[in-house]
């Protein structure tokens, strides 16, 4: 039986997308590096956090946050509430 982590997804997402490296989100290098510096290495790590916690990360500004939200949305996911 396949399980989905639908608590974080708009639609049930296949586990392989949630377990994928954040590189699949095709974020700019600066945003990717900031996420990695904060131990956010997989899509699952990222979507478990609400936008307000991401925004509180050092040096992550509103443009980077917008980029993350849009990229996650394109994958059919959303950040935690």
C-alpha positions, 0 to 999 in steps of 0.5 A: 500500500502506497502512503502519501504525505498529504498533510503538506500537499494540496493534492496527494503527492507521490513520496518520490517528489517529497523525498526529492532533493530541493534541486527539483524545485529549480530555485536560484542558487542563492535560495537553494544555498540558504535552504541547504545552510538551514538543513532543508535538503528535501522537498519534504523538509521544505513543505513542513515549514510554514512561510513565516518560519522560512521568512525568519531564516537568516538572509531569506527575504521576501523575493526568495520566499515568493520564489519558494512558494511559486516553485512548490505550487508548480509541483502541486504542493504548498507550505505548511500552515 
